Amino acid sequence: MKHNNVSVHIQRVLFPALTLLLAMLILPACKTGKDTSADLVPFSPQSCLAQLHVDKAAYPNLFSARSYALWVGPEITRQRRDEAVQAGEQITDDTDKAAAEIDENFLILECHIESVFEDMSIGYDAVGFRGIELCLQAPDGARIPPAQVIMGSALEEKPQGALKIFRRTNLIVFPKKNLNLMAPLSAEKPPSARLVLEGFNSTFYFEWFADVPSGQTSQPILTREDLNAAKMKYDEYCQKLYQFLHRFD
């Protein structure tokens, strides 16, 4: 009888302790398995403009600090078209159709690249992204290669002392299908996406910060005047990408 009483006492003491221990083990597992998709929103940049930054570079002056890139969305396309109309340009239905198809299916990063490098042959190649590998680095760190790099304009060059300034506009194309760019709402600092340029033992990047409710503005917003001067013309932009669309299909 005494033995039974001891057993009952042990059960009364141990069972609550074991139950508490089991709960402590289960709760972290539940938190780990929690669906965090509600904390993510589709990535949208605070500003379409991004300046060039140097990461780690054997040649930090390979590209000029005047290099910049535009994150192209439907609003940029509308502005291009409005400017073309105001300038009296003839716009065809095919051009408008191509523009709509581009906006729907592709993310375009429009890179305005300048180089005033001591080795002018390298500077010449660099503005055309020859010898340069590119990728889009998503907010979660994933690295996404482009579907196509398109030379969007003829090379511009002019002397600057004993050197030459080389300029070119390049279009970097990413299919939106399966791109899945998302930004976390609960990040300590505004999440960002980067276009990373790697080549000649150097790494550069353009960075766009996410426009999320909890984030602070980290980039200046372009005025309309700045933006007008910053981008390619409507017809030139659409024609370059229209050629790509046919090859991509």
MIDOSE-1310 file (N, C-alpha, C; in nm, 2 decimals, decimal comma, always signed):
residues 249
mkhn	+0,08/-0,12/+0,00/+0,00/+0,00/+0,00/+0,08/+0,12/+0,00; +0,19/+0,12/+0,08/+0,28/+0,23/+0,09/+0,35/+0,26/-0,05; +0,38/+0,14/-0,12/+0,44/+0,15/-0,25/+0,35/+0,22/-0,35; +0,22/+0,19/-0,34/+0,13/+0,26/-0,43/+0,12/+0,41/-0,41
nvsv	+0,13/+0,45/-0,28/+0,12/+0,59/-0,25/+0,24/+0,66/-0,30; +0,36/+0,60/-0,29/+0,48/+0,66/-0,35/+0,47/+0,68/-0,50; +0,41/+0,57/-0,57/+0,40/+0,58/-0,71/+0,31/+0,70/-0,75; +0,20/+0,71/-0,68/+0,10/+0,82/-0,71/+0,17/+0,95/-0,69
hiqr	+0,25/+0,97/-0,58/+0,32/+1,09/-0,55/+0,42/+1,13/-0,66; +0,49/+1,02/-0,71/+0,59/+1,05/-0,82/+0,52/+1,09/-0,95; +0,40/+1,03/-0,98/+0,32/+1,06/-1,09/+0,28/+1,21/-1,08; +0,23/+1,25/-0,96/+0,18/+1,38/-0,95/+0,29/+1,49/-0,96
vlfp	+0,41/+1,45/-0,93/+0,52/+1,55/-0,94/+0,58/+1,55/-1,08; +0,60/+1,43/-1,14/+0,67/+1,42/-1,27/+0,58/+1,46/-1,39; +0,45/+1,42/-1,39/+0,37/+1,44/-1,51/+0,36/+1,59/-1,54; +0,33/+1,68/-1,44/+0,32/+1,82/-1,48/+0,46/+1,87/-1,53
altl	+0,57/+1,82/-1,47/+0,70/+1,87/-1,52/+0,73/+1,82/-1,66; +0,69/+1,69/-1,69/+0,71/+1,64/-1,82/+0,62/+1,72/-1,93; +0,50/+1,75/-1,89/+0,41/+1,82/-1,97/+0,47/+1,96/-2,01; +0,52/+2,03/-1,90/+0,58/+2,16/-1,93/+0,70/+2,15/-2,02
llam	+0,79/+2,05/-2,00/+0,90/+2,03/-2,08/+0,87/+2,01/-2,22; +0,76/+1,92/-2,24/+0,72/+1,89/-2,38/+0,67/+2,02/-2,45; +0,59/+2,10/-2,38/+0,54/+2,22/-2,43/+0,65/+2,32/-2,48; +0,76/+2,32/-2,39/+0,87/+2,41/-2,42/+0,94/+2,36/-2,55
lilp	+0,94/+2,23/-2,57/+1,01/+2,18/-2,69/+0,93/+2,20/-2,82; +0,80/+2,19/-2,80/+0,71/+2,20/-2,92/+0,69/+2,34/-2,97; +0,69/+2,44/-2,88/+0,66/+2,58/-2,91/+0,76/+2,64/-3,01; +0,89/+2,62/-2,99/+0,99/+2,67/-3,08/+0,97/+2,61/-3,22
ackt	+0,94/+2,48/-3,22/+0,92/+2,41/-3,35/+0,80/+2,47/-3,42; +0,70/+2,51/-3,35/+0,58/+2,57/-3,41/+0,62/+2,71/-3,47; +0,70/+2,78/-3,40/+0,74/+2,91/-3,45/+0,83/+2,90/-3,57; +0,92/+2,80/-3,57/+1,01/+2,78/-3,69/+0,93/+2,74/-3,81
gkdt	+0,82/+2,67/-3,79/+0,74/+2,62/-3,90/+0,63/+2,72/-3,94; +0,62/+2,84/-3,88/+0,52/+2,94/-3,91/+0,53/+2,99/-4,05; +0,41/+3,01/-4,11/+0,41/+3,06/-4,25/+0,44/+3,21/-4,24; +0,55/+3,26/-4,30/+0,59/+3,40/-4,30/+0,55/+3,47/-4,42
sadl	+0,47/+3,41/-4,51/+0,44/+3,47/-4,64/+0,36/+3,60/-4,62; +0,28/+3,61/-4,50/+0,21/+3,73/-4,48/+0,30/+3,85/-4,45; +0,43/+3,82/-4,42/+0,52/+3,93/-4,39/+0,60/+3,97/-4,51; +0,56/+3,92/-4,63/+0,63/+3,96/-4,75/+0,53/+4,03/-4,85
vpfs	+0,59/+4,13/-4,92/+0,51/+4,20/-5,02/+0,59/+4,20/-5,15; +0,52/+4,21/-5,26/+0,60/+4,23/-5,39/+0,69/+4,35/-5,39; +0,81/+4,33/-5,44/+0,91/+4,43/-5,43/+0,88/+4,55/-5,53; +0,88/+4,67/-5,47/+0,86/+4,79/-5,55/+0,96/+4,89/-5,50
pqsc	+1,04/+4,95/-5,59/+1,15/+5,04/-5,54/+1,09/+5,18/-5,50; +1,16/+5,23/-5,40/+1,12/+5,37/-5,35/+1,14/+5,47/-5,47; +1,25/+5,45/-5,54/+1,28/+5,54/-5,65/+1,33/+5,46/-5,77; +1,30/+5,50/-5,89/+1,34/+5,42/-6,00/+1,49/+5,44/-6,03
laql	+1,55/+5,54/-5,98/+1,69/+5,57/-6,00/+1,78/+5,51/-5,90; +1,89/+5,45/-5,95/+2,00/+5,40/-5,86/+2,13/+5,44/-5,91; +2,22/+5,49/-5,82/+2,35/+5,53/-5,86/+2,45/+5,41/-5,84; +2,56/+5,42/-5,91/+2,66/+5,32/-5,90/+2,74/+5,32/-5,77
hvdk	+2,76/+5,20/-5,71/+2,84/+5,19/-5,59/+2,95/+5,09/-5,62; +3,07/+5,11/-5,55/+3,18/+5,02/-5,56/+3,17/+4,93/-5,44; +3,19/+4,80/-5,47/+3,19/+4,70/-5,36/+3,34/+4,67/-5,33; +3,39/+4,57/-5,40/+3,54/+4,54/-5,38/+3,60/+4,55/-5,52
aayp	+3,69/+4,63/-5,54/+3,74/+4,66/-5,68/+3,89/+4,68/-5,69; +3,95/+4,60/-5,78/+4,09/+4,62/-5,81/+4,10/+4,76/-5,89; +3,99/+4,79/-5,96/+3,99/+4,91/-6,04/+3,86/+4,99/-6,00; +3,86/+5,06/-5,89/+3,74/+5,13/-5,84/+3,70/+5,24/-5,94
nlfs	+3,79/+5,29/-6,02/+3,75/+5,39/-6,12/+3,73/+5,34/-6,26; +3,70/+5,21/-6,27/+3,66/+5,15/-6,40/+3,54/+5,22/-6,46; +3,44/+5,24/-6,37/+3,32/+5,31/-6,42/+3,32/+5,45/-6,35; +3,26/+5,55/-6,42/+3,25/+5,68/-6,36/+3,13/+5,68/-6,26
arsy	+3,15/+5,77/-6,16/+3,04/+5,78/-6,06/+2,91/+5,84/-6,12; +2,92/+5,89/-6,25/+2,80/+5,95/-6,31/+2,72/+5,83/-6,38; +2,76/+5,71/-6,37/+2,68/+5,60/-6,41/+2,56/+5,58/-6,33; +2,45/+5,55/-6,39/+2,33/+5,52/-6,31/+2,24/+5,42/-6,38
alwv	+2,13/+5,37/-6,31/+2,04/+5,28/-6,37/+1,90/+5,31/-6,34; +1,81/+5,28/-6,42/+1,66/+5,30/-6,40/+1,59/+5,16/-6,39; +1,51/+5,15/-6,29/+1,42/+5,04/-6,27/+1,29/+5,07/-6,35; +1,27/+5,01/-6,47/+1,17/+5,05/-6,56/+1,04/+4,98/-6,52
gpei	+0,93/+5,06/-6,51/+0,80/+5,01/-6,48/+0,70/+5,08/-6,58; +0,57/+5,05/-6,57/+0,47/+5,11/-6,65/+0,47/+5,27/-6,65; +0,50/+5,32/-6,53/+0,50/+5,47/-6,52/+0,61/+5,53/-6,60; +0,73/+5,47/-6,61/+0,83/+5,52/-6,69/+0,79/+5,51/-6,84
trqr	+0,73/+5,40/-6,88/+0,68/+5,38/-7,02/+0,58/+5,49/-7,05; +0,49/+5,52/-6,96/+0,39/+5,63/-6,99/+0,46/+5,76/-7,01; +0,56/+5,79/-6,93/+0,63/+5,92/-6,94/+0,71/+5,92/-7,07; +0,77/+5,81/-7,11/+0,84/+5,81/-7,24/+0,74/+5,84/-7,35
rdea	+0,63/+5,78/-7,35/+0,53/+5,80/-7,46/+0,48/+5,94/-7,46; +0,45/+6,00/-7,34/+0,40/+6,14/-7,34/+0,50/+6,23/-7,40; +0,63/+6,21/-7,36/+0,73/+6,30/-7,42/+0,74/+6,28/-7,57; +0,73/+6,16/-7,62/+0,73/+6,14/-7,76/+0,62/+6,21/-7,83
vqag	+0,50/+6,21/-7,77/+0,38/+6,28/-7,83/+0,41/+6,43/-7,83; +0,46/+6,48/-7,72/+0,48/+6,62/-7,71/+0,59/+6,67/-7,81; +0,68/+6,58/-7,84/+0,79/+6,61/-7,94/+0,74/+6,60/-8,08; +0,61/+6,56/-8,10/+0,56/+6,54/-8,24/+0,60/+6,41/-8,31
eqit	+0,65/+6,32/-8,23/+0,69/+6,19/-8,30/+0,57/+6,11/-8,34; +0,58/+6,03/-8,44/+0,48/+5,94/-8,49/+0,50/+5,81/-8,41; +0,39/+5,77/-8,35/+0,39/+5,64/-8,27/+0,30/+5,54/-8,34; +0,35/+5,43/-8,37/+0,28/+5,32/-8,44/+0,21/+5,23/-8,34
ddtd	+0,10/+5,16/-8,38/+0,03/+5,07/-8,30/+0,13/+4,96/-8,26; +0,22/+4,92/-8,35/+0,32/+4,81/-8,31/+0,41/+4,85/-8,20; +0,45/+4,98/-8,20/+0,53/+5,03/-8,09/+0,46/+5,02/-7,96; +0,33/+5,07/-7,95/+0,25/+5,06/-7,83/+0,23/+4,92/-7,79
kaaa	+0,21/+4,83/-7,88/+0,18/+4,69/-7,85/+0,31/+4,63/-7,78; +0,43/+4,66/-7,84/+0,55/+4,61/-7,79/+0,58/+4,66/-7,65; +0,55/+4,79/-7,63/+0,57/+4,85/-7,49/+0,48/+4,78/-7,39; +0,35/+4,76/-7,42/+0,26/+4,69/-7,33/+0,31/+4,55/-7,30
eide	+0,36/+4,48/-7,40/+0,41/+4,34/-7,38/+0,53/+4,34/-7,30; +0,62/+4,43/-7,32/+0,74/+4,44/-7,24/+0,71/+4,46/-7,09; +0,62/+4,56/-7,06/+0,59/+4,59/-6,92/+0,52/+4,48/-6,85; +0,44/+4,40/-6,93/+0,37/+4,29/-6,87/+0,46/+4,17/-6,84
nfli	+0,55/+4,15/-6,92/+0,63/+4,02/-6,91/+0,77/+4,03/-6,87; +0,83/+4,15/-6,86/+0,97/+4,17/-6,83/+1,00/+4,28/-6,74; +1,10/+4,26/-6,65/+1,16/+4,37/-6,58/+1,28/+4,41/-6,65; +1,29/+4,54/-6,68/+1,40/+4,60/-6,76/+1,48/+4,70/-6,67
lech	+1,61/+4,68/-6,66/+1,69/+4,77/-6,59/+1,77/+4,84/-6,70; +1,75/+4,97/-6,70/+1,82/+5,06/-6,81/+1,94/+5,12/-6,75; +2,06/+5,07/-6,79/+2,19/+5,12/-6,74/+2,25/+5,22/-6,83; +2,28/+5,34/-6,77/+2,35/+5,44/-6,84/+2,50/+5,44/-6,79
iesv	+2,59/+5,39/-6,87/+2,72/+5,36/-6,82/+2,82/+5,45/-6,88; +2,91/+5,50/-6,79/+3,02/+5,59/-6,84/+3,15/+5,54/-6,78; +3,26/+5,55/-6,86/+3,39/+5,51/-6,81/+3,49/+5,62/-6,86; +3,58/+5,66/-6,77/+3,70/+5,74/-6,81/+3,82/+5,67/-6,75
fedm	+3,86/+5,56/-6,81/+3,96/+5,47/-6,75/+4,09/+5,49/-6,82; +4,20/+5,47/-6,74/+4,34/+5,49/-6,80/+4,36/+5,39/-6,92; +4,32/+5,27/-6,90/+4,34/+5,18/-7,02/+4,21/+5,19/-7,10; +4,22/+5,27/-7,21/+4,10/+5,30/-7,28/+4,03/+5,18/-7,35
sigy	+4,11/+5,08/-7,38/+4,05/+4,96/-7,45/+3,96/+4,89/-7,34; +4,00/+4,89/-7,22/+3,92/+4,82/-7,11/+3,80/+4,91/-7,09; +3,81/+5,04/-7,08/+3,70/+5,13/-7,07/+3,60/+5,11/-7,18; +3,65/+5,10/-7,30/+3,56/+5,08/-7,42/+3,48/+4,95/-7,40
davg	+3,54/+4,84/-7,36/+3,47/+4,71/-7,34/+3,38/+4,72/-7,22; +3,42/+4,79/-7,12/+3,34/+4,79/-6,99/+3,20/+4,85/-7,01; +3,20/+4,96/-7,09/+3,07/+5,03/-7,10/+2,97/+4,95/-7,18; +3,02/+4,85/-7,26/+2,93/+4,76/-7,33/+2,91/+4,63/-7,26
frgi	+2,96/+4,63/-7,13/+2,95/+4,51/-7,04/+3,02/+4,39/-7,10; +3,12/+4,41/-7,19/+3,21/+4,30/-7,23/+3,30/+4,26/-7,12; +3,31/+4,14/-7,08/+3,39/+4,09/-6,97/+3,33/+4,12/-6,84; +3,20/+4,16/-6,84/+3,13/+4,19/-6,71/+3,01/+4,09/-6,70
elcl	+3,01/+4,02/-6,58/+2,90/+3,93/-6,55/+2,80/+4,01/-6,47; +2,67/+3,99/-6,50/+2,56/+4,06/-6,43/+2,47/+3,97/-6,36; +2,41/+4,01/-6,25/+2,30/+3,93/-6,19/+2,22/+4,03/-6,11; +2,09/+3,99/-6,09/+2,00/+4,07/-6,00/+2,00/+3,99/-5,87
qapd	+2,04/+4,06/-5,76/+2,04/+4,01/-5,63/+1,92/+4,05/-5,56; +1,83/+3,95/-5,53/+1,70/+3,97/-5,47/+1,72/+4,01/-5,32; +1,61/+4,06/-5,26/+1,62/+4,09/-5,11/+1,66/+3,97/-5,03; +1,62/+3,85/-5,07/+1,66/+3,73/-4,99/+1,79/+3,68/-5,02
gari	+1,87/+3,75/-5,11/+2,01/+3,71/-5,14/+2,02/+3,62/-5,26; +1,91/+3,58/-5,32/+1,91/+3,50/-5,44/+1,97/+3,58/-5,56; +2,06/+3,51/-5,64/+2,12/+3,58/-5,75/+2,06/+3,53/-5,88; +2,00/+3,62/-5,96/+1,92/+3,58/-6,08/+1,99/+3,64/-6,20
ppaq	+2,04/+3,55/-6,29/+2,10/+3,60/-6,41/+2,00/+3,65/-6,51; +2,04/+3,75/-6,59/+1,95/+3,81/-6,69/+1,92/+3,72/-6,81; +1,81/+3,73/-6,87/+1,78/+3,66/-6,99/+1,86/+3,72/-7,11; +1,88/+3,85/-7,10/+1,95/+3,91/-7,22/+2,01/+4,04/-7,17
vimg	+2,12/+4,08/-7,23/+2,18/+4,21/-7,22/+2,18/+4,27/-7,35; +2,12/+4,39/-7,37/+2,10/+4,45/-7,50/+2,17/+4,58/-7,50; +2,26/+4,61/-7,60/+2,32/+4,74/-7,62/+2,21/+4,83/-7,67; +2,17/+4,92/-7,59/+2,05/+5,01/-7,62/+2,08/+5,13/-7,70
sale	+2,21/+5,17/-7,71/+2,24/+5,29/-7,78/+2,38/+5,27/-7,84; +2,41/+5,36/-7,94/+2,54/+5,36/-8,00/+2,64/+5,41/-7,90; +2,77/+5,37/-7,91/+2,87/+5,41/-7,82/+2,90/+5,56/-7,85; +2,90/+5,63/-7,74/+2,94/+5,78/-7,74/+3,08/+5,79/-7,68
ekpq	+3,16/+5,86/-7,75/+3,30/+5,89/-7,70/+3,34/+6,03/-7,73; +3,42/+6,08/-7,64/+3,47/+6,22/-7,66/+3,60/+6,23/-7,57; +3,69/+6,31/-7,62/+3,82/+6,33/-7,54/+3,80/+6,40/-7,41; +3,88/+6,36/-7,31/+3,89/+6,43/-7,19/+4,04/+6,43/-7,15
galk	+4,11/+6,54/-7,19/+4,25/+6,54/-7,17/+4,32/+6,44/-7,25; +4,40/+6,36/-7,18/+4,47/+6,25/-7,25/+4,39/+6,12/-7,26; +4,27/+6,13/-7,20/+4,18/+6,01/-7,19/+4,06/+6,03/-7,28; +3,97/+5,93/-7,28/+3,84/+5,94/-7,35/+3,73/+5,90/-7,26
ifrr	+3,62/+5,97/-7,27/+3,50/+5,94/-7,20/+3,42/+5,84/-7,30; +3,38/+5,73/-7,24/+3,30/+5,63/-7,32/+3,16/+5,62/-7,25; +3,06/+5,63/-7,33/+2,92/+5,62/-7,27/+2,84/+5,53/-7,36; +2,75/+5,45/-7,29/+2,66/+5,36/-7,36/+2,54/+5,33/-7,27
tnli	+2,43/+5,31/-7,33/+2,31/+5,27/-7,25/+2,28/+5,12/-7,28; +2,27/+5,04/-7,18/+2,25/+4,90/-7,19/+2,12/+4,86/-7,12; +2,04/+4,77/-7,18/+1,92/+4,72/-7,13/+1,93/+4,58/-7,08; +1,90/+4,56/-6,95/+1,92/+4,43/-6,89/+1,78/+4,37/-6,87
vfpk	+1,76/+4,25/-6,92/+1,62/+4,20/-6,93/+1,61/+4,07/-6,84; +1,50/+4,08/-6,75/+1,47/+3,97/-6,67/+1,32/+3,93/-6,69; +1,29/+3,81/-6,73/+1,15/+3,77/-6,74/+1,08/+3,77/-6,60; +0,96/+3,83/-6,60/+0,89/+3,84/-6,47/+0,84/+3,70/-6,42
knln	+0,81/+3,61/-6,52/+0,77/+3,48/-6,48/+0,87/+3,41/-6,39; +0,83/+3,37/-6,27/+0,91/+3,30/-6,18/+1,02/+3,39/-6,12; +1,01/+3,52/-6,14/+1,11/+3,61/-6,08/+1,09/+3,62/-5,93; +0,96/+3,64/-5,89/+0,92/+3,63/-5,75/+1,00/+3,72/-5,66
lmap	+1,01/+3,85/-5,69/+1,09/+3,94/-5,60/+0,99/+3,98/-5,49; +1,03/+3,95/-5,37/+0,95/+3,99/-5,25/+1,03/+4,06/-5,15; +0,97/+4,15/-5,07/+1,04/+4,22/-4,97/+0,97/+4,20/-4,83; +1,06/+4,17/-4,73/+1,00/+4,15/-4,60/+0,96/+4,28/-4,53
lsae	+0,84/+4,27/-4,47/+0,79/+4,40/-4,40/+0,86/+4,42/-4,26; +0,91/+4,31/-4,21/+0,96/+4,32/-4,07/+1,11/+4,34/-4,06; +1,18/+4,38/-4,17/+1,32/+4,39/-4,17/+1,37/+4,51/-4,09; +1,48/+4,50/-4,03/+1,54/+4,60/-3,94/+1,57/+4,73/-4,02
kpps	+1,61/+4,71/-4,15/+1,64/+4,82/-4,24/+1,57/+4,79/-4,37; +1,54/+4,89/-4,45/+1,47/+4,87/-4,57/+1,54/+4,77/-4,66; +1,47/+4,66/-4,70/+1,53/+4,56/-4,79/+1,56/+4,62/-4,93; +1,65/+4,56/-5,00/+1,69/+4,62/-5,13/+1,71/+4,51/-5,23
arlv	+1,71/+4,55/-5,36/+1,75/+4,46/-5,47/+1,87/+4,53/-5,54; +1,96/+4,45/-5,58/+2,08/+4,50/-5,65/+2,11/+4,44/-5,78; +2,15/+4,53/-5,88/+2,21/+4,48/-6,00/+2,36/+4,47/-5,98; +2,42/+4,35/-5,98/+2,56/+4,34/-5,95/+2,64/+4,32/-6,07
legf	+2,75/+4,40/-6,08/+2,84/+4,39/-6,20/+2,97/+4,34/-6,15; +3,02/+4,23/-6,21/+3,15/+4,17/-6,17/+3,24/+4,15/-6,29; +3,36/+4,20/-6,29/+3,45/+4,18/-6,39/+3,58/+4,26/-6,37; +3,69/+4,22/-6,43/+3,82/+4,28/-6,42/+3,86/+4,29/-6,27
nstf	+3,83/+4,18/-6,20/+3,87/+4,17/-6,06/+3,80/+4,28/-5,97; +3,68/+4,32/-6,02/+3,61/+4,43/-5,95/+3,46/+4,40/-5,94; +3,40/+4,45/-5,84/+3,25/+4,43/-5,82/+3,19/+4,57/-5,79; +3,09/+4,60/-5,87/+3,01/+4,72/-5,86/+2,86/+4,68/-5,84
yfew	+2,78/+4,77/-5,80/+2,63/+4,74/-5,80/+2,55/+4,87/-5,80; +2,43/+4,86/-5,86/+2,32/+4,95/-5,84/+2,22/+4,90/-5,74; +2,17/+4,98/-5,65/+2,09/+4,93/-5,55/+1,96/+5,01/-5,54; +1,84/+4,94/-5,53/+1,71/+4,99/-5,52/+1,65/+4,95/-5,38
fadv	+1,61/+5,04/-5,30/+1,55/+5,00/-5,17/+1,40/+4,99/-5,19; +1,34/+4,89/-5,11/+1,20/+4,86/-5,13/+1,11/+4,97/-5,07; +1,00/+4,99/-5,13/+0,90/+5,09/-5,08/+0,80/+5,01/-4,99; +0,84/+4,99/-4,86/+0,76/+4,92/-4,77/+0,71/+5,02/-4,66
psgq	+0,59/+4,99/-4,60/+0,53/+5,08/-4,51/+0,62/+5,11/-4,39; +0,70/+5,01/-4,34/+0,78/+5,03/-4,23/+0,92/+5,09/-4,26; +0,95/+5,10/-4,39/+1,09/+5,15/-4,43/+1,10/+5,30/-4,43; +1,22/+5,35/-4,42/+1,24/+5,49/-4,43/+1,30/+5,51/-4,57
tsqp	+1,27/+5,63/-4,62/+1,32/+5,66/-4,76/+1,47/+5,67/-4,76; +1,53/+5,59/-4,84/+1,67/+5,58/-4,85/+1,73/+5,63/-4,98; +1,64/+5,67/-5,07/+1,68/+5,72/-5,20/+1,60/+5,85/-5,23; +1,67/+5,95/-5,30/+1,60/+6,07/-5,34/+1,50/+6,03/-5,45
iltr	+1,38/+6,09/-5,45/+1,28/+6,07/-5,56/+1,32/+6,17/-5,67; +1,32/+6,12/-5,79/+1,35/+6,20/-5,91/+1,24/+6,30/-5,94; +1,28/+6,42/-5,97/+1,19/+6,52/-6,03/+1,16/+6,47/-6,17; +1,05/+6,52/-6,23/+1,01/+6,49/-6,36/+1,12/+6,54/-6,46
edln	+1,18/+6,65/-6,43/+1,28/+6,71/-6,52/+1,41/+6,62/-6,52; +1,44/+6,57/-6,40/+1,56/+6,48/-6,40/+1,53/+6,35/-6,47; +1,41/+6,30/-6,46/+1,37/+6,17/-6,52/+1,36/+6,19/-6,67; +1,32/+6,30/-6,72/+1,31/+6,32/-6,86/+1,45/+6,31/-6,93
aakm	+1,55/+6,36/-6,86/+1,68/+6,36/-6,92/+1,75/+6,23/-6,89; +1,69/+6,14/-6,81/+1,77/+6,02/-6,77/+1,74/+5,90/-6,85; +1,64/+5,90/-6,93/+1,60/+5,77/-7,00/+1,60/+5,78/-7,15; +1,61/+5,66/-7,21/+1,60/+5,65/-7,36/+1,47/+5,70/-7,41
kyde	+1,47/+5,74/-7,54/+1,35/+5,78/-7,61/+1,26/+5,66/-7,63; +1,13/+5,69/-7,64/+1,02/+5,58/-7,64/+1,05/+5,49/-7,76; +1,06/+5,54/-7,88/+1,07/+5,46/-8,00/+1,20/+5,37/-8,00; +1,31/+5,43/-7,96/+1,44/+5,36/-7,95/+1,43/+5,25/-7,85
ycqk	+1,37/+5,28/-7,73/+1,36/+5,18/-7,63/+1,27/+5,06/-7,68; +1,16/+5,09/-7,73/+1,07/+4,98/-7,78/+1,13/+4,90/-7,89; +1,19/+4,97/-7,99/+1,25/+4,89/-8,10/+1,36/+4,80/-8,06; +1,44/+4,84/-7,97/+1,55/+4,75/-7,92/+1,49/+4,63/-7,85
lyqf	+1,39/+4,65/-7,77/+1,33/+4,53/-7,70/+1,24/+4,45/-7,78; +1,18/+4,52/-7,89/+1,09/+4,44/-7,98/+1,17/+4,34/-8,05; +1,29/+4,37/-8,09/+1,38/+4,27/-8,16/+1,40/+4,15/-8,07; +1,43/+4,18/-7,94/+1,45/+4,07/-7,84/+1,33/+3,99/-7,82
lhrf	+1,21/+4,05/-7,82/+1,09/+3,97/-7,79/+1,07/+3,86/-7,90; +1,10/+3,89/-8,02/+1,08/+3,79/-8,13/+1,18/+3,68/-8,11; +1,30/+3,71/-8,07/+1,40/+3,60/-8,05/+1,37/+3,52/-7,93; +1,32/+3,59/-7,82/+1,29/+3,52/-7,70/+1,17/+3,42/-7,71
d	+1,07/+3,45/-7,80/+0,96/+3,36/-7,82/+1,01/+3,24/-7,89
